Amino acid sequence: MDLSLILARCKSGDALAWEALVRQFQSRVYGIACHYVGNAEDGRDLAQEIFVRIYQNIQTCADAGMFIPWMIRISRNACIDHLRRKRARSLGRDIGIDQAAGLPDRGANPEQQTAANARKRVIYRALQEITALNREMILLKEIQGLKLEEIASLLKVPLGTIKSRCNRARLELARRIMALTSE
């Protein structure tokens, strides 16, 4: 079903359209939550909270073309709020990225799966070791696939700054991966 039709039906209170919207985007929202909070259980709880926020604010989403950046903005803000609350409770403990966030490819043979899982572990470990700002740039640009203009709008930062931050983030991630693979 077309996203603009689903949104229009959600705005009019159609429960089946809301269910279709949740089913279509639940993996993406859950993935964002897991990348920010670092574990599957908190990610599931946070994904539910994010969908509650989306439901409460669905009327403010202008059109289907802006839905995904709007949804990611809500997801990001909910994750940041959660991390702030968690930091306040835990007195600043460091939060990493969930090692189990990636699922194995069911089409690959065991040898390919092992190699793919090893690469994922290296990438997740490298993501844990880069700065939070660079990790967020990688999440928004490379994992969520947002355009630079959308990231600039989301973060309320000039486009040139976003371009340089994305470049620095990729370079830092590449350096960490190289360091980890040479160990």
N, C-alpha and C positions, 0 to 999 in steps of 0.2 A: 504494500500500500504506500502511496505517495506521502512523504513527510508533511507537506503542506496540508494535505487532507487530514492526516492524523492530528496535527496541531489544531486545526480548526475544530475538529470534533472534540478534542480534549478541552479546548476553551469553552465549548458549549456544554461540557459536563458528561460526555460519553465515557462510561467506565471501560468499555471494550477498547476504545481508542487509547485510553490511558494505559491499559494492559499491553497493547501493541507497542506503544512508545517505550514502556519500561523494558519489554522483551528485546526491542531493537537496540537499546543503548545500555542495558544492564552490565554487559561485559566491559564496555568502555569506561563506564563510571566506576565500576569495581576496580579495574586496572589503574585508573588514576588514583583512587583511594589507597590501593596497596602500595603504589610507588611513593606516595607521600608519607603514609603512616608506618609502613615497614612490616606489617604482618597481616595475614589473611583474616583473622578474626576481627580485628579493628577495621579492616577494609570492608568487610561485610556490613558491620554496624554502620560505618560511615556512609556506605553506598545507600543504605536505607534512609539515613538522614538527608542525604543529598537529594534523593527522589522526593522526599517530603518537601524540601525547599523548592524543588522544581515544580511540584504540584501546586504549592501555595503561590508561586509567582508566574505560572504559565501564561497568565494574561499579559504580562509585561514583555514577553518575547514577541518582537515585531513581526518576523516572518521566518519561513523555513530556512532561508539562506543564512540567517544569523543564528539559527538554533544551536548548532554544534559549538561555536565559540561562546555563546551565552551559557550553554550547559557546562562547558569546561570552566568558565569563570565561576559559576556557582559551585562546581566541584572543588576547584582550587581554593576558593574562599572557605568552604566548609572544612577542607583538610587543614588549612592554616589555622582556623579556629580550634580544631581538634588538637593540633600539635601545641598550640599555645596553652590550652587547658591542661594537656598532658604534661608539658614542661612545668607549669605552675605546680602541679601535683608531685612531680618527681624531681623537682629541683634541678632541672636542666640536664637530665640523662640524655645521652646521644641516641638517636633513633636511626636505624639502618633500613635497608631495602630488603623485602622478603625474598629469600632464596627460592621459595617454592612458587613464586608468582608465575613463572613460565611453565606451560604444560608441554609435555613431549609431543612431537609430531607422530601421529598414529600411523602414517604411511611409511615411515622410515624403518630400516632394519635395525636390530640391536646395536650394531657397530656405529651406524650413522647416528642413532639416538644418543649413544654414549659421547660421541664427538660433539654433537650439538649441545648436549647438556654441559659438557666441559666448557664450551665457548660461552654459554649463558652464565655459568658460574663466574667465569672470569669477568664478563661484562658487569654482572650484578655487583661483584666485589669492587671493581673499578668505580662503578657508580657510587658505592658507599664511601669511597675514599676521596671523591672530588668535592668541591665546595657545594654548599646548598644552592647557591645561585646558579652555578653551572649545571647541577643536577636538574634544576627546574627548567633551564633552557633546553637540555636534552629531552626531558619529558615532554615539554610542550611542542618543540619543533620536530624532533626525530621520532618519538614514540606516538604522540597524539596527532602529528601531521599538520599542525597549524601553520598557516602562512606567517611570514615575518610581520606583516601589517596587522594580523589578528593578535599576535603576541604583543606587539607594541600597544595596541588598543587595550588588551586585557591587563597589561601591567602598567599602563599609563606612562610609558617611557618612549622617547623619540625613536624612530625607526633605525637611525644610524647606530644608536646605542644597542638596540636589539641585535643588529647585524654583527657588531663587534663582540657582544656577549656570546652569541651563538658560535662564532668562530673560536673564541677563547674556550668555550665549553667543549667543543669537539676536540680541540688541541689538548686540553687537559685530560679528557677521557682517553684519547689515543696514547698519551704519555703513560697514563696509569695502566692501560692494557698492555703496552709494551713492557713496562716494568714488571707486571705480574707474570707475563708469559716468559720472561727471561729468567725468572727465579728458579 
